[in-house]
């Protein structure tokens, strides 16, 4: 507890200055916590020339925000579920003696039952004793991202990507595997009567920015891709033609996540990628012309992300 490290007071000061806390903030919370502190032997009225702990109490999202500042300027901020937990935290900062048990009930005082404080109509502050200072950090994220892409040769593709990454400091490092196919109605596929399917495998680095109500995630991806382009059946003596082509892939992405639950988020994203050094012109084989590799793409995705803690 923070109170165990406070500088000790002199015998005279300890005798003349009882533990004290100055409560500020929401009036209902101040009254309720004040009753509990006084029952535990903690003064809540200012005492001249005596050190005291300053406490700010505010209702927040069906819980209670507590900010404690001691006489030496040290601070602690917590978010807790009920006034009893608030009183225990404040008492731990006020008591500097190490002889008496921290939470032993003071003798000669009448016990005051804890009051239920209603922060807003229909709101329950939760179960006693459940302190909720800071949520545990996100350790990894797994997502699924169906999407539609417009490619540099005028074609339209539909695909599905699966991503996974693990936190490394402020960034999330991982990978993306995405497979899809050309709808065949636009661009070079329609022009050359070709069918194409592809697979991308990228190493990714994301920078998630958690704003509580929304999660912003810019990111970059580096890796490779593969496309199989197929020519029409029966147009020459050899039948259909299948041509496989590999290429480098570089992408930039920006996603917006909307939390649906503690660990799940609805995810909407856009990305743009280029394929440098790819065979972008049409393939010609056995007197058949087959669509090549698109040089760039712009993609929109809608999916879900699981954020593990």
C-alpha positions as YAML, in Angstrom:
chain: A
units: angstrom
residues:
- id: 1
  name: UNK
  ca: [0.00, 0.00, 0.00]
- id: 2
  name: UNK
  ca: [1.17, 3.50, -0.72]
- id: 3
  name: UNK
  ca: [0.70, 4.49, 2.93]
- id: 4
  name: UNK
  ca: [3.50, 2.13, 4.05]
- id: 5
  name: UNK
  ca: [6.07, 4.35, 2.37]
- id: 6
  name: UNK
  ca: [4.99, 7.75, 3.75]
- id: 7
  name: UNK
  ca: [7.60, 9.56, 5.83]
- id: 8
  name: UNK
  ca: [6.96, 9.06, 9.55]
- id: 9
  name: UNK
  ca: [5.77, 11.99, 11.59]
- id: 10
  name: UNK
  ca: [7.33, 13.21, 14.83]
- id: 11
  name: UNK
  ca: [5.88, 11.90, 18.17]
- id: 12
  name: UNK
  ca: [4.34, 15.31, 18.87]
- id: 13
  name: UNK
  ca: [2.83, 15.54, 15.42]
- id: 14
  name: UNK
  ca: [1.53, 11.97, 15.63]
- id: 15
  name: UNK
  ca: [-0.06, 12.76, 19.00]
- id: 16
  name: UNK
  ca: [-1.66, 16.04, 18.01]
- id: 17
  name: UNK
  ca: [-2.56, 15.31, 14.38]
- id: 18
  name: UNK
  ca: [-4.97, 12.43, 13.81]
- id: 19
  name: UNK
  ca: [-5.20, 10.80, 10.36]
- id: 20
  name: UNK
  ca: [-7.20, 13.19, 8.19]
- id: 21
  name: UNK
  ca: [-8.64, 13.34, 4.69]
- id: 22
  name: UNK
  ca: [-10.16, 16.29, 2.83]
- id: 23
  name: UNK
  ca: [-12.95, 14.95, 0.60]
- id: 24
  name: UNK
  ca: [-14.07, 16.79, -2.54]
- id: 25
  name: UNK
  ca: [-16.21, 16.00, -5.57]
- id: 26
  name: UNK
  ca: [-19.67, 14.45, -5.83]
- id: 27
  name: UNK
  ca: [-21.66, 15.45, -2.69]
- id: 28
  name: UNK
  ca: [-23.38, 12.07, -2.30]
- id: 29
  name: UNK
  ca: [-20.07, 10.22, -2.52]
- id: 30
  name: UNK
  ca: [-18.37, 12.70, -0.17]
- id: 31
  name: UNK
  ca: [-21.09, 12.15, 2.48]
- id: 32
  name: UNK
  ca: [-21.06, 8.36, 2.18]
- id: 33
  name: UNK
  ca: [-17.28, 7.97, 2.24]
- id: 34
  name: UNK
  ca: [-16.99, 10.57, 5.02]
- id: 35
  name: UNK
  ca: [-19.32, 8.54, 7.26]
- id: 36
  name: UNK
  ca: [-17.20, 5.42, 6.79]
- id: 37
  name: UNK
  ca: [-13.90, 7.26, 7.38]
- id: 38
  name: UNK
  ca: [-15.11, 8.93, 10.56]
- id: 39
  name: UNK
  ca: [-16.26, 5.54, 11.86]
- id: 40
  name: UNK
  ca: [-12.72, 4.28, 11.26]
- id: 41
  name: UNK
  ca: [-11.11, 7.17, 13.12]
- id: 42
  name: UNK
  ca: [-10.18, 9.29, 10.09]
- id: 43
  name: UNK
  ca: [-10.99, 12.99, 10.46]
- id: 44
  name: UNK
  ca: [-12.69, 14.64, 7.49]
- id: 45
  name: UNK
  ca: [-12.63, 18.27, 8.71]
- id: 46
  name: UNK
  ca: [-9.54, 20.44, 7.99]
- id: 47
  name: UNK
  ca: [-7.08, 20.66, 10.90]
- id: 48
  name: UNK
  ca: [-4.71, 23.59, 10.81]
- id: 49
  name: UNK
  ca: [-0.95, 22.83, 10.65]
- id: 50
  name: UNK
  ca: [-1.62, 19.10, 10.27]
- id: 51
  name: UNK
  ca: [-0.86, 17.03, 7.18]
- id: 52
  name: UNK
  ca: [-3.85, 15.58, 5.41]
- id: 53
  name: UNK
  ca: [-4.71, 13.54, 2.35]
- id: 54
  name: UNK
  ca: [-6.75, 15.24, -0.38]
- id: 55
  name: UNK
  ca: [-9.33, 13.04, -2.12]
- id: 56
  name: UNK
  ca: [-11.46, 13.78, -5.21]
- id: 57
  name: UNK
  ca: [-14.48, 11.51, -5.78]
- id: 58
  name: UNK
  ca: [-16.39, 11.43, -9.07]
- id: 59
  name: UNK
  ca: [-18.98, 8.99, -10.48]
- id: 60
  name: UNK
  ca: [-17.83, 7.46, -13.76]
- id: 61
  name: UNK
  ca: [-19.47, 4.71, -15.86]
- id: 62
  name: UNK
  ca: [-21.36, 3.16, -12.93]
- id: 63
  name: UNK
  ca: [-18.16, 3.19, -10.83]
- id: 64
  name: UNK
  ca: [-16.28, 5.69, -8.71]
- id: 65
  name: UNK
  ca: [-13.12, 7.52, -9.78]
- id: 66
  name: UNK
  ca: [-10.81, 8.18, -6.83]
- id: 67
  name: UNK
  ca: [-7.84, 10.56, -6.94]
- id: 68
  name: UNK
  ca: [-5.71, 10.63, -3.77]
- id: 69
  name: UNK
  ca: [-2.92, 13.18, -3.16]
- id: 70
  name: UNK
  ca: [-0.88, 13.13, 0.04]
- id: 71
  name: UNK
  ca: [0.85, 16.02, 1.83]
- id: 72
  name: UNK
  ca: [4.06, 15.33, -0.12]
- id: 73
  name: UNK
  ca: [2.38, 15.57, -3.54]
- id: 74
  name: UNK
  ca: [2.26, 11.88, -4.39]
- id: 75
  name: UNK
  ca: [-0.85, 10.71, -6.23]
- id: 76
  name: UNK
  ca: [-2.83, 7.60, -7.01]
- id: 77
  name: UNK
  ca: [-5.84, 7.29, -9.31]
- id: 78
  name: UNK
  ca: [-8.20, 4.34, -9.05]
- id: 79
  name: UNK
  ca: [-11.62, 3.34, -10.40]
- id: 80
  name: UNK
  ca: [-13.56, 1.20, -7.94]
- id: 81
  name: UNK
  ca: [-17.00, -0.32, -7.58]
- id: 82
  name: UNK
  ca: [-18.31, 0.93, -4.19]
- id: 83
  name: UNK
  ca: [-17.84, 3.39, -1.33]
- id: 84
  name: UNK
  ca: [-16.47, 0.75, 1.07]
- id: 85
  name: UNK
  ca: [-13.51, 0.17, -1.25]
- id: 86
  name: UNK
  ca: [-13.01, 3.94, -1.56]
- id: 87
  name: UNK
  ca: [-12.87, 4.26, 2.23]
- id: 88
  name: UNK
  ca: [-10.30, 1.46, 2.49]
- id: 89
  name: UNK
  ca: [-8.05, 3.09, -0.12]
- id: 90
  name: UNK
  ca: [-8.25, 6.51, 1.56]
- id: 91
  name: UNK
  ca: [-7.60, 4.98, 5.00]
- id: 92
  name: UNK
  ca: [-4.48, 3.25, 3.69]
- id: 93
  name: UNK
  ca: [-3.12, 6.66, 2.64]
- id: 94
  name: UNK
  ca: [-4.08, 8.41, 5.86]
- id: 95
  name: UNK
  ca: [-2.63, 5.96, 8.39]
- id: 96
  name: UNK
  ca: [1.15, 6.28, 8.78]
- id: 97
  name: UNK
  ca: [1.47, 4.11, 11.87]
- id: 98
  name: UNK
  ca: [2.80, 0.60, 11.40]
- id: 99
  name: UNK
  ca: [1.92, -0.69, 14.85]
- id: 100
  name: UNK
  ca: [-1.87, -0.90, 14.68]
- id: 101
  name: UNK
  ca: [-3.52, -3.13, 12.13]
- id: 102
  name: UNK
  ca: [-4.51, -1.04, 9.15]
- id: 103
  name: UNK
  ca: [-8.13, -2.04, 9.08]
- id: 104
  name: UNK
  ca: [-8.73, -2.77, 12.77]
- id: 105
  name: UNK
  ca: [-12.00, -1.13, 13.89]
- id: 106
  name: UNK
  ca: [-11.29, 1.83, 16.19]
- id: 107
  name: UNK
  ca: [-12.41, 1.25, 19.76]
- id: 108
  name: UNK
  ca: [-14.98, 3.40, 21.45]
- id: 109
  name: UNK
  ca: [-16.65, 4.44, 18.21]
- id: 110
  name: UNK
  ca: [-20.08, 3.51, 16.97]
- id: 111
  name: UNK
  ca: [-20.05, 1.53, 13.76]
- id: 112
  name: UNK
  ca: [-21.81, 3.28, 10.89]
- id: 113
  name: UNK
  ca: [-23.22, 0.99, 8.20]
- id: 114
  name: UNK
  ca: [-22.17, 1.73, 4.63]
- id: 115
  name: UNK
  ca: [-24.79, 3.58, 2.65]
- id: 116
  name: UNK
  ca: [-25.82, 2.70, -0.84]
- id: 117
  name: UNK
  ca: [-25.08, 5.61, -3.17]
- id: 118
  name: UNK
  ca: [-27.13, 5.82, -6.36]
- id: 119
  name: UNK
  ca: [-25.01, 7.56, -8.97]
- id: 120
  name: UNK
  ca: [-27.86, 7.87, -11.45]
- id: 121
  name: UNK
  ca: [-31.33, 6.35, -11.75]
- id: 122
  name: UNK
  ca: [-31.15, 2.63, -12.42]
- id: 123
  name: UNK
  ca: [-27.36, 2.41, -11.92]
- id: 124
  name: UNK
  ca: [-25.75, -0.17, -9.62]
- id: 125
  name: UNK
  ca: [-22.18, 0.61, -8.54]
- id: 126
  name: UNK
  ca: [-21.29, -3.09, -8.53]
- id: 127
  name: UNK
  ca: [-20.17, -5.70, -6.02]
- id: 128
  name: UNK
  ca: [-18.19, -4.62, -2.94]
- id: 129
  name: UNK
  ca: [-14.44, -5.01, -3.04]
- id: 130
  name: UNK
  ca: [-14.02, -5.04, -6.79]
- id: 131
  name: UNK
  ca: [-11.30, -2.49, -7.47]
- id: 132
  name: UNK
  ca: [-10.79, -1.71, -11.15]
- id: 133
  name: UNK
  ca: [-7.76, 0.56, -11.36]
- id: 134
  name: UNK
  ca: [-6.52, -0.04, -14.90]
- id: 135
  name: UNK
  ca: [-7.73, -2.74, -17.33]
- id: 136
  name: UNK
  ca: [-5.05, -5.30, -18.21]
- id: 137
  name: UNK
  ca: [-3.25, -4.44, -21.44]
- id: 138
  name: UNK
  ca: [-4.14, -6.10, -24.73]
- id: 139
  name: UNK
  ca: [-1.55, -8.83, -25.43]
- id: 140
  name: UNK
  ca: [-2.63, -10.00, -28.88]
- id: 141
  name: UNK
  ca: [-5.30, -9.50, -31.56]
- id: 142
  name: UNK
  ca: [-6.87, -11.91, -34.04]
- id: 143
  name: UNK
  ca: [-9.14, -10.68, -36.83]
- id: 144
  name: UNK
  ca: [-11.12, -11.77, -39.85]
- id: 145
  name: UNK
  ca: [-11.55, -9.23, -42.67]
- id: 146
  name: UNK
  ca: [-13.79, -9.94, -45.69]
- id: 147
  name: UNK
  ca: [-13.22, -7.31, -48.34]
- id: 148
  name: UNK
  ca: [-13.68, -5.97, -51.85]
- id: 149
  name: UNK
  ca: [-10.76, -4.58, -53.87]
- id: 150
  name: UNK
  ca: [-10.50, -2.42, -56.97]
- id: 151
  name: UNK
  ca: [-7.31, -3.33, -58.84]
- id: 152
  name: UNK
  ca: [-5.03, -1.29, -61.09]
- id: 153
  name: UNK
  ca: [-6.18, -3.03, -64.29]
- id: 154
  name: UNK
  ca: [-9.83, -2.11, -63.63]
- id: 155
  name: UNK
  ca: [-10.82, -5.50, -62.20]
- id: 156
  name: UNK
  ca: [-12.77, -6.11, -58.99]
- id: 157
  name: UNK
  ca: [-11.80, -8.82, -56.50]
- id: 158
  name: UNK
  ca: [-13.49, -10.27, -53.44]
- id: 159
  name: UNK
  ca: [-11.36, -11.79, -50.71]
- id: 160
  name: UNK
  ca: [-11.09, -12.77, -47.04]
- id: 161
  name: UNK
  ca: [-8.12, -11.99, -44.82]
- id: 162
  name: UNK
  ca: [-7.13, -13.45, -41.45]
- id: 163
  name: UNK
  ca: [-4.77, -11.42, -39.26]
- id: 164
  name: UNK
  ca: [-2.97, -12.07, -35.99]
- id: 165
  name: UNK
  ca: [-0.45, -10.02, -34.04]
- id: 166
  name: UNK
  ca: [1.17, -9.81, -30.61]
- id: 167
  name: UNK
  ca: [1.93, -6.64, -28.68]
- id: 168
  name: UNK
  ca: [5.53, -5.48, -28.62]
- id: 169
  name: UNK
  ca: [5.63, -2.19, -26.75]
- id: 170
  name: UNK
  ca: [3.20, 0.24, -28.39]
- id: 171
  name: UNK
  ca: [2.95, -1.75, -31.64]
- id: 172
  name: UNK
  ca: [1.37, -5.07, -32.60]
- id: 173
  name: UNK
  ca: [3.61, -7.25, -34.79]
- id: 174
  name: UNK
  ca: [2.20, -10.18, -36.73]
- id: 175
  name: UNK
  ca: [0.94, -11.26, -40.11]
- id: 176
  name: UNK
  ca: [-1.94, -11.34, -42.59]
- id: 177
  name: UNK
  ca: [-2.99, -14.16, -44.91]
- id: 178
  name: UNK
  ca: [-5.54, -13.22, -47.58]
- id: 179
  name: UNK
  ca: [-7.10, -15.22, -50.37]
- id: 180
  name: UNK
  ca: [-9.54, -14.15, -53.04]
- id: 181
  name: UNK
  ca: [-10.59, -14.13, -56.65]
- id: 182
  name: UNK
  ca: [-11.38, -11.83, -59.55]
- id: 183
  name: UNK
  ca: [-15.12, -11.56, -60.24]
- id: 184
  name: UNK
  ca: [-14.22, -11.59, -63.95]
- id: 185
  name: UNK
  ca: [-16.65, -8.93, -65.08]
- id: 186
  name: UNK
  ca: [-14.35, -5.90, -65.33]
- id: 187
  name: UNK
  ca: [-10.81, -4.95, -66.31]
- id: 188
  name: UNK
  ca: [-8.26, -7.28, -67.91]
- id: 189
  name: UNK
  ca: [-10.10, -10.42, -66.83]
- id: 190
  name: UNK
  ca: [-13.16, -9.42, -68.84]
- id: 191
  name: UNK
  ca: [-11.01, -8.07, -71.69]
- id: 192
  name: UNK
  ca: [-9.04, -11.33, -72.11]
- id: 193
  name: UNK
  ca: [-11.76, -13.73, -70.90]
- id: 194
  name: UNK
  ca: [-9.53, -14.81, -68.02]
- id: 195
  name: UNK
  ca: [-10.08, -16.07, -64.50]
- id: 196
  name: UNK
  ca: [-7.72, -15.21, -61.65]
- id: 197
  name: UNK
  ca: [-7.30, -16.27, -58.05]
- id: 198
  name: UNK
  ca: [-4.67, -15.03, -55.63]
- id: 199
  name: UNK
  ca: [-3.06, -15.36, -52.21]
- id: 200
  name: UNK
  ca: [-1.16, -12.72, -50.22]
- id: 201
  name: UNK
  ca: [1.05, -13.42, -47.20]
- id: 202
  name: UNK
  ca: [2.27, -10.29, -45.39]
- id: 203
  name: UNK
  ca: [4.24, -9.49, -42.26]
- id: 204
  name: UNK
  ca: [2.43, -6.62, -40.53]
- id: 205
  name: UNK
  ca: [3.11, -3.96, -37.94]
- id: 206
  name: UNK
  ca: [0.14, -2.04, -36.47]
- id: 207
  name: UNK
  ca: [-0.07, 0.90, -34.08]
- id: 208
  name: UNK
  ca: [-3.39, 0.57, -32.22]
- id: 209
  name: UNK
  ca: [-4.75, 3.71, -30.55]
- id: 210
  name: UNK
  ca: [-7.41, 2.80, -27.98]
- id: 211
  name: UNK
  ca: [-9.77, 5.73, -27.39]
- id: 212
  name: UNK
  ca: [-12.19, 3.53, -25.36]
- id: 213
  name: UNK
  ca: [-15.21, 4.21, -27.57]
- id: 214
  name: UNK
  ca: [-13.23, 3.58, -30.76]
- id: 215
  name: UNK
  ca: [-9.93, 1.90, -31.68]
- id: 216
  name: UNK
  ca: [-7.86, 3.47, -34.46]
- id: 217
  name: UNK
  ca: [-5.25, 1.19, -36.07]
- id: 218
  name: UNK
  ca: [-2.86, 2.43, -38.78]
- id: 219
  name: UNK
  ca: [-0.52, -0.25, -40.08]
- id: 220
  name: UNK
  ca: [1.95, -1.43, -42.72]
- id: 221
  name: UNK
  ca: [2.41, -4.79, -44.42]
- id: 222
  name: UNK
  ca: [5.35, -6.30, -46.36]
- id: 223
  name: UNK
  ca: [5.45, -9.65, -48.08]
- id: 224
  name: UNK
  ca: [4.55, -11.49, -51.22]
- id: 225
  name: UNK
  ca: [1.66, -12.59, -53.36]
- id: 226
  name: UNK
  ca: [0.76, -15.30, -55.83]
- id: 227
  name: UNK
  ca: [-1.78, -15.25, -58.66]
- id: 228
  name: UNK
  ca: [-2.98, -18.02, -60.95]
- id: 229
  name: UNK
  ca: [-4.41, -16.69, -64.21]
- id: 230
  name: UNK
  ca: [-6.42, -19.09, -66.39]
- id: 231
  name: UNK
  ca: [-7.22, -18.63, -70.07]
- id: 232
  name: UNK
  ca: [-10.42, -19.78, -71.81]
- id: 233
  name: UNK
  ca: [-11.05, -23.47, -72.43]
- id: 234
  name: UNK
  ca: [-11.17, -24.83, -75.99]
- id: 235
  name: UNK
  ca: [-9.72, -21.88, -77.92]
- id: 236
  name: UNK
  ca: [-6.64, -23.80, -79.09]
- id: 237
  name: UNK
  ca: [-5.33, -27.33, -79.39]
- id: 238
  name: UNK
  ca: [-3.93, -27.39, -75.87]
- id: 239
  name: UNK
  ca: [-7.13, -26.38, -74.10]
- id: 240
  name: UNK
  ca: [-7.05, -24.02, -71.13]
- id: 241
  name: UNK
  ca: [-3.86, -22.25, -70.03]
- id: 242
  name: UNK
  ca: [-2.94, -21.74, -66.36]
- id: 243
  name: UNK
  ca: [-0.14, -19.31, -65.53]
- id: 244
  name: UNK
  ca: [1.24, -18.85, -61.99]
- id: 245
  name: UNK
  ca: [3.03, -15.67, -61.02]
- id: 246
  name: UNK
  ca: [4.66, -14.55, -57.76]
- id: 247
  name: UNK
  ca: [5.42, -10.99, -56.78]
- id: 248
  name: UNK
  ca: [6.37, -8.62, -53.96]
- id: 249
  name: UNK
  ca: [3.57, -6.87, -52.05]
- id: 250
  name: UNK
  ca: [3.63, -3.66, -49.95]
- id: 251
  name: UNK
  ca: [0.52, -2.27, -48.24]
- id: 252
  name: UNK
  ca: [-0.63, 0.50, -45.94]
- id: 253
  name: UNK
  ca: [-3.87, 0.16, -43.99]
- id: 254
  name: UNK
  ca: [-6.09, 2.09, -41.61]
- id: 255
  name: UNK
  ca: [-8.79, 0.37, -39.55]
- id: 256
  name: UNK
  ca: [-11.45, 1.64, -37.16]
- id: 257
  name: UNK
  ca: [-12.70, -0.70, -34.45]
- id: 258
  name: UNK
  ca: [-15.94, -0.24, -32.50]
- id: 259
  name: UNK
  ca: [-15.95, -2.29, -29.26]
- id: 260
  name: UNK
  ca: [-18.93, -4.64, -29.00]
- id: 261
  name: UNK
  ca: [-17.80, -6.30, -25.76]
- id: 262
  name: UNK
  ca: [-14.72, -6.31, -23.53]
- id: 263
  name: UNK
  ca: [-12.67, -8.34, -26.04]
- id: 264
  name: UNK
  ca: [-14.53, -8.08, -29.36]
- id: 265
  name: UNK
  ca: [-14.69, -5.18, -31.81]
- id: 266
  name: UNK
  ca: [-16.47, -4.57, -35.10]
- id: 267
  name: UNK
  ca: [-13.75, -3.58, -37.55]
- id: 268
  name: UNK
  ca: [-13.92, -1.43, -40.71]
- id: 269
  name: UNK
  ca: [-10.81, -0.76, -42.76]
- id: 270
  name: UNK
  ca: [-9.30, 0.59, -45.94]
- id: 271
  name: UNK
  ca: [-5.95, -0.32, -47.45]
- id: 272
  name: UNK
  ca: [-3.85, 0.47, -50.50]
- id: 273
  name: UNK
  ca: [-1.13, -1.73, -51.91]
- id: 274
  name: UNK
  ca: [1.39, -1.93, -54.72]
- id: 275
  name: UNK
  ca: [3.13, -4.88, -56.38]
- id: 276
  name: UNK
  ca: [6.52, -3.63, -57.56]
- id: 277
  name: UNK
  ca: [8.37, -5.78, -60.12]
- id: 278
  name: UNK
  ca: [5.21, -7.84, -60.82]
- id: 279
  name: UNK
  ca: [4.36, -9.01, -64.35]
- id: 280
  name: UNK
  ca: [1.59, -6.47, -64.92]
- id: 281
  name: UNK
  ca: [1.20, -6.88, -68.67]
- id: 282
  name: UNK
  ca: [-0.88, -9.68, -70.16]
- id: 283
  name: UNK
  ca: [0.63, -13.17, -70.48]
- id: 284
  name: UNK
  ca: [0.75, -14.69, -73.96]
- id: 285
  name: UNK
  ca: [1.08, -18.46, -74.17]
- id: 286
  name: UNK
  ca: [0.02, -20.96, -76.84]
- id: 287
  name: UNK
  ca: [-1.59, -18.14, -78.80]
- id: 288
  name: UNK
  ca: [-3.73, -17.27, -75.79]
- id: 289
  name: UNK
  ca: [-3.63, -13.91, -74.01]
- id: 290
  name: UNK
  ca: [-4.24, -14.11, -70.26]
- id: 291
  name: UNK
  ca: [-4.61, -11.22, -67.80]
- id: 292
  name: UNK
  ca: [-1.47, -10.33, -65.84]
- id: 293
  name: UNK
  ca: [-0.89, -9.14, -62.26]
- id: 294
  name: UNK
  ca: [-2.56, -5.86, -61.19]
- id: 295
  name: UNK
  ca: [0.07, -3.27, -60.26]
- id: 296
  name: UNK
  ca: [-1.89, -1.72, -57.41]
- id: 297
  name: UNK
  ca: [-5.10, -2.11, -55.42]
- id: 298
  name: UNK
  ca: [-7.44, -0.23, -53.10]
- id: 299
  name: UNK
  ca: [-9.45, -2.37, -50.69]
- id: 300
  name: UNK
  ca: [-12.29, -1.94, -48.19]
- id: 301
  name: UNK
  ca: [-12.92, -4.48, -45.43]
- id: 302
  name: UNK
  ca: [-15.58, -5.18, -42.80]
- id: 303
  name: UNK
  ca: [-14.93, -7.75, -40.09]
- id: 304
  name: UNK
  ca: [-14.33, -8.55, -36.44]
- id: 305
  name: UNK
  ca: [-11.29, -8.48, -34.14]
- id: 306
  name: UNK
  ca: [-10.73, -10.40, -30.90]
- id: 307
  name: UNK
  ca: [-8.35, -8.62, -28.50]
- id: 308
  name: UNK
  ca: [-6.82, -10.97, -25.92]
- id: 309
  name: UNK
  ca: [-5.70, -9.72, -22.52]
...
